[in-house]
Amino acid sequence: MEIAARRSWAGRTLAGGVLTPELAEFCQSGVSICLGSRARLGAPVVGYGLGCRIDSAGRVRILLRRPASGPILQAVARGAAIAATFTRPFNHRAMQLKASRATVAEPTETDALVAEDQAAAFASELVGVGYDTAFAASYVAFEAAELAAIDFTPEQAFVQTPGPRAGSALGG
């Protein structure tokens, strides 16, 4: 369904046709955000986002904890490609955005509020699928002063929901 809905979409898109407004909304709804890149010698590095902002042009800003994200921040700072996977635990709906380059940025006060709201929504989602409230709260805990941001314009989007179409492009 996800692929058919995206491919038949005739409305406004973002990021040069990569995202529909509905997909952008999904990414900003308080879901799991897993980032992937590669270290200098090609080894994979990961990071976990607390929140996401997507502007009207489709530029994506992922908010993450600087102390826990050193390797991925270093990879992005030196020009490595990035992949961001967004997953809703309740139904395992997932999509991935990819870009050949990204930048590390300083978050704003608004970013801290976005991270707080989306992290709380994700914690609620975790509790809804059976995780302990204390675990969920600690999983998304952060201090505003430790936030970092990664910005990129997605070049490709893929279905990552488990099933026979996982990995399929969501091209326009």
N, C-alpha and C positions, 0 to 999 in steps of 0.2 A: 504494500500500500504506500509506504513512504516514497519509493522510487516513482511509482505512477503519479502520485500527488505532485511531486517535485517536477517531473518531466512535463506534466500537463499544465503547470502553473503559467498563467498568462499575465499576472499582475506585476507590480513593482518588485524589483529585486535589488539586492545590495552586493557590494564587492564584485562588480562586473558580471552579475548573474549567478554568482556562487550561492548566495543565500536568499531565501524568501523571508519576509517579515516573520512568518511563523517559526521558521528554523532559528532565526535570531532570538526570538522570544524564548524558545526552548533552551537555548544556550545560557540565557540570563535568568532562568527560573529557579535557581537553587538546586542544581544537579551536581553530580560528581564531575570534576574536571581533572583529567590526567594529561600531563604534558610529556612529550617525548622529543628528544633531540639526540645529538651524538657529541661525544667528547672529541678532543683533538685527534686521537688515534682511531676514532670510529666506534668506540665502545658506547653503548646506549646509556643515556642519562634520562631520568624522569623527574617530574615535579608535580605537585598537586595544587590546583587552584582553589581559592576560597570564593571567588566570584568572577563574573565576566561582564564587561560592558561592550556593546556594539553600537557604534555611532551610525548616523544616517547614511554614510557612504559605505558602511560594511566593515570598517576598521575595527578589529577585535582587540580589546585590552583584557588580559588575564591578570588577576590580582592573586598574589601568593606570598607566603611567609619567606622572607629573605634568609633567616637562619637555616631553614630546612631545604633551601633551593639553590644552594651555591653552585653545584655542577651544571644545572640547566641554565642558570643565569650567566655563568661563564661561557657556556656553549653559544648561547644567543648573542652575547656581547662580541664574540669573535666571528659571528656571521653564519653559524650553522642553521640549517633548516629546522622547522618546528612542526609538530603535529599536536593538536589538542582534541581529546576525545571527551565528549559530554555524554553522561549516562544517568538515566533515572532509575534508581534501585527498584522502585515499585514494580515496573514492568520491563526493565532491562532495555528500554528504548535507548539507542545510542547512535551518535553520529560523530564523525571526525572531520576536522578542518586541517588543511595542510597549507604551508607557505614555505617558499624557498629561503625566506629571510624574515627576521623579526628584530626588534630593538628592545633594549631594557630601558624602562622609564621610571621616573619618580611618581608615585601615586599622589592623587589630590585628596583633599578632605572628603569630597564626594565619593571618591573611590573607596575610602574606608567605610563609609556608610553603606555603599553597595555590597562590599565584602561582608559586612556585618549582617545585612538583611539576607543575602543569598546563603551565607554559612548557616544562619538560623533555619532557613527553609530546608537546607540539605540535612541538618541535624534532625529536623522534624520528620523528614522522609526516612532517615535511618531508623528512628524510633518506630515509625509506621511499618517497617518491614521486620521488626523484632529485635533490634539492637537496644541495649540498655541506655537509658537517658543519660547517665553519667558518661558512658563511653562516647555517645554521639556528641555531647557537649565538649568533651576533651579532644575529639577528633577535629573539630572545627575551631578550637580556641586559638586566638591570636591577639596581639597587641597592635594597635594602629601604627605605632612607630616602627614595627618590623616588616611592614608591607613593602613589597616591590611590585612592579608591573612589567608585563611583557606585551608589546604591541605588535600586531601584524595584520596584513590584509590577506584573507584567505584566497588561495588560488584554486583550491579543489575542496570538494566535500564528498564524504563517503558515508554510506549506511554502515553502522557497526552493530546494530541490533542482532543478537544471535539468530542464526537461521541460514537458509540457503542463499540469501541475497547479501549476507554480510560481506563487506568489502566492495560492494558495487558503488560506482560513482553516482553522485546525485547531480549530475550536470544538467544545465538548463537547455 
